[in-house]
Amino acid sequence: MADGMSSFWGPVTSTIDCCEKNYAYSTYIAEFYNTISNIPCILLALFGLINAIRLRFEKRFTVLHISNMILAIGNMLYHATLQRAQQQSDETPMVWEMLLYMYILHSPDWHYRSTMPTFLFLYGIVFAVVHSFVHLGIGFKVHYGILCLLCIPRMYKYYIYTKDASAKRLAKLYVATLLLGSLCWLCDHLFCKEISSWLINPQGHAIWHVFMGFNSYFANTFLMFCRAQQREWSPKIAYLMGVLPYVKVEKPKAQ
């Protein structure tokens, strides 16, 4: 929400300006709450990364957790500056991350092992180049939504073939955080004018960031569990301090 204040970064050049008063707390951070709300996502992805490396999962899971951190950092840069260039550092990793999810979801049954990653890699590069020169606007949202929808059938297949109740709970938490976060985002977007007149702004977009940080973590942990099952590692869901779920495995001695 632009307010005409001077800033370190200059005038807003991004195509989206959320419902938060700009530069209310610092001349260096345009949207304070929308910026710092990415911190939980970074911390959760870091914990997932450490666990994936410790359990020696395939590198694709290491890259997945790193991509979550890159996306969160890019989002922080975007909301801190509200500049068009930094907006690219948010939107392009969003698409790259979905392509990575598509690879992880389908790779166990892919017969031509080099074809799919090569195609997805080239697709991501072409998108990044085109998106850097062409303002896609609503086209970006439609494109991203289609990529998300393409992942749902495979995710559902993993869910119905998983018998472990704790793992199924992860999938349910994934859906719940997605729905709740989307509701916060939608209310913040549709009722910005009304919300701006309130004494306290509930910061729906920032809450969306927090929900999506947990959403990504639950999705990654569920996929790690499913992959460990495929490799016969006897996975179990444990809880850090009795709260945060993570995967534990018991690998056969040969591994």
SEKE-840395 format. One record per residue: residue in one letter; x, y, z of N, C-alpha, C in turn. Coordinates in steps of 0.1 Angstrom, whole numbers, plus 5000, padded with zeros to 4 digits. Layout:
N
AXYZXYZXYZ/...
This chain:
255
M500849885000500050005000500950125000/A501050194989501850314988501350434996/D502250505002501750625010502550745007/G503450744997504150864992505350905001/M505750825010506850855019508150835011/S509250915014510550895009511150775015/S512050715007512650585012514050565006/F514750475012516150445007516050384993/W515050304990514950234977514250314966/G513750434969513050514959511650474957/P510950524946509550494944509350354941/V508150304944507750164942507650144927/T508350034923508349994909507749854907/S507449784918506949644917505449654912/T504949554906503549554901502549524912/I503049474924502149444935502649524947/D501749594954502049654967500949614977/C501349544987500449474996499849575006/C498849525013498049615022498849635036/E499949695035500749725047501349865044/K501349955054501850085052503350075050/N503850145039505250135035506050225044/Y507250175047508350245055507750295068/A506950215075506350265088507450255099/Y508450165098509350135108510750165105/S511050165092512450185087512450235073/T513450325070513550375056514250265047/Y514650155053515350055045514349935043/I513249925050512349815048510949875045/A510549845032509249895028508049835035/E507949705035506849635042507449555054/F507449605065508249545077507749405080/Y506449395082505849265086505949155075/N505649205063505749115051507149065049/T508149145054509549105052509949005063/I509749035076510248955086509448825088/S508248815082507348695083507948585075/N509048605067509648495060510648425068/I511048475080512048415088511648265092/P510348245097510048105100510248005089/C509948055076510147965065511647925063/I512548025065513947995064514447895075/L513947915087514347835098513847695097/L512547675092512047545090512747475079/A513047545068513747485057515147445061/L515847525070517147485074517147365083/F516147345091515947225099515747105090/G514847125080514647015071515846975063/L516647075059517847055052518846975060/I519047015073519946945082519546795083/N518246775084517746635086517946555073/A517646615062517846545049519346505047/I520246595050521646565049522046455059/R521646475071521946375082521546235078/L520346225072519746095069520246045055/R521046125048521546095035520446065025/F519446155024518446145014519146195001/E518446164989519046204976519146354976/K520046404968520346544967519146624963/R518146564956516946644953516246704965/F516346634976515746684988516546794994/T517846784993518746894998518447014990/V518347004976518047114968516647174971/L515647084974514347124977514247224989/H514947185000515047265012515747395009/I516847385002517547504998516647604990/S515947544981515047624972513947694981/N513547634992512547705001513247825007/M514447805011515247925017515448035007/I515847994995516048094984514748174981/L513648094981512348164978512048264989/A512248225002511948305013512848435013/I514148415010515048525010514648624998/G514248564987513848644975512548724979/N511648664986510448724991510748845000/M511748825009512148925018512649045011/L513549025001514049134993512949204985/Y512049134980510949194973510149294982/H509649234994508849315003509649425010/A510949405011511749515017512049625008/T512049604995512349714985511149754977/L510249664974509149694965509649744951/Q510749674947511349704933511049594924/R510849624911510549534901511649424900/A512849464901513949364899513849264911/Q513649304923513549214934512249134934/Q511249184927510049104925510348984918/Q511248994908511648874901512348764910/S513048814920513748724929512748644938/D511448694937510448614945509648524935/E509248584924508348514915509048394907/T510248424902510948314895511248194904/P511748214916511948094925510648024928/M509548094928508248024930508047914919/V508247954907508047864896509147754896/W510347784899511447684900511147584911/E510547624922510247534933509147434929/M508147484921507047394917507647294907/L508547334898509147244889509947134897/L510547174907511347074916510346984922/Y509247034927508246944933507746844923/M507446884911507046794900508046684898/Y509346724898510346624896510346524907/I510346564920510346474931509146384932/L508046444929506746364929506746254919/H507346274907507246184896508546094894/S509646134899510946074896510945924899/P510345874910510445734913509945644902/D508945684894508345604884508745644870/W509645734869510045794855511045694849/H510645644837511545544831512745604824/Y512545724818513645794811514245894821/R515245854829515645934841516246064837/S516846084825517546204822516546304815/T515446254809514546334801513846434809/M513146384820512346484828513146594834/P514246564842515046674848515546764837/T515946714826516446804815515346904810/F514146844808513046924803512647034814/L512546984826512147084837513247194839/F514447154838515547254839515447354828/L515347314816515247404804514047484805/Y512947424810511647504811511847614821/G512547584832512747684843513647794837/I514647764830515547864824514747954814/V514047894805513247974795512248064803/F511548014813510648094820511348214826/A512448194833513148304839513548414830/V514048374818514448474808513248544803/V512148474799510948544794510348634805/H510248584817509648664828510448784832/S511748784829512548904832512349014822/F511848984810511649084800510249114798/V509349024800507849044798507149044811/H506349144813505449154824504249064823/L504248954829503148854827501948884835/G502048954846500848994854499948884858/I498748884854497748774857498248644851/G498948654840499448534833500348454843/F501148524851502048454860501248384870/K500248444876499348374886498748254880/V498148264867497548144861498548034859/H499748074854500747974851501247904864/Y501447984875501847924887500747834893/G499447874891498347794896498247664889/I498547664876498447544868499547444873/L500747494875501847414880501447344894/C500847424902500347374915499347264914/L498447284905497347184902497947054897/L498947064889499546944883500146854893/C500546914905501146834916500146764924/I498846814924497846764933497546614931/P497346564919496946424917498046324923/R499346364920500346274925500546284940/M500346404946500346414960499246334967/Y498046334961496946264966497246104965/K497846064954498245924953499145884964/Y500145964967501045934978500245924991/Y499246014993498446015005497645885007/I496945844996496145724998496945594999/Y498145594994498945474996499845475009/T499745585016500445585029499545545040/K499945445048499145385058499445445072/D500645505074501045555086500145685090/A499545675102498645785106499345915108/S500545915113501346035115501746105102/A502046025092502446075079501146135073/K500046065074498746125069498446255075/R498746265088498446395095499346505089/L500546475085501346575078500646625066/A500146535058499446575045498246655049/K497546625059496346705063496746845068/L497946855075498446985079498847065067/Y499346995057499747065045498547135039/V497447055038496247115032495647225041/A495647205054495047305063495847435063/T497147425063497947555063497747625049/L497647545038497347605025496047685025/L495047625030493647685030493647805039/L494147795051494147905061495048015056/G496147985050497048095045496448165033/S495748085024495048145013493948235017/L493248195028492148275033492648415038/C493848405045494448535050494848615038/W495448555028495948635017494748695009/L493648615008492548665000491848785008/C491648775021491048875029491949005028/D493248985029494149105029494049175015/H493849095005493849144991492449214988/L491349144992490049194988489549314997/F489949315009489449405019490449505024/C491449535016492549625020492049755024/K491149815017490649945020489949955034/E489249855037488549845050489549825061/I490549725058491549695068492449815071/S492749895061493650005063493050115073/S491750115074491050205083491050155098/W491350025100491349975113492450035122/L492250025135493350075144494549985143/I494349855142495449765140495249675128/N496249675119496249595107496649455111/P495749355108496049215112497249155103/Q497649225093498749175085498549045079/G497449035071497048905065498048845056/H498748935049499748885039500948825047/A501348885058502448835066502048705072/I500848685077500348565082500348455071/W500048495059500148405048501548345046/H502548435048503948385047504248285057/V503748305070504048215080503448075078/F502148085074501447955070502147885059/M502547955049503247895037504547835041/G505247895051506547845056506247705062/F505247695070504847565076504347465065/N503547525055503047445044504147375037/S505147445033506247395026507047285034/Y507147315047507847215056507047085057/F505747095059504946975060504946895047/A504946965035505046895022506346825021/N507446895024508746835023508946715032/T508446725044508546615054507746495049/F506546525044505746415039506346345028/L506946415018507546355007508846275011/M509546325021510746255026510246125032/F509146125039508646005045508245905034/C507545945024507145865013508345805006/R509345885003510545834997511345735005/A511345755018512045665027511245525027/Q509945535026509145415025509545335012/Q509645415001509945354988511345284989/R512245334997513545274998513745175009/E512545145016512445055027513445085038/W513345215042514045265053513345265067/S512145205067511245195079511145335085/P510545435078510445575084509445585094/K509645675103508745715114508645865115/I507545915120507446055123507746085137/A508746155140509146195154508846345155/Y508946395168508546535170509646605178/L510146715173511146795180510446865191/M510846845204510346905215508846875216/G508346765210507046725211506046805202/V506646885193505746975185506046965170/L507346985166507646995152507946855146/P507146805137507346675131508646665122/Y509246555122510346535113510546375111/V511246345101511346205097512546135104/K512346015109513445925114513345805106/V514545745103514545615095515445515102/E515245395098516145285102516545205089/K517645245084518145185071518645045073/P518444955063518944825063520544835065/K521144735071522544745073523344755060/A522844705049523544715036523744855032/Q522844945037522845085032523545175043/
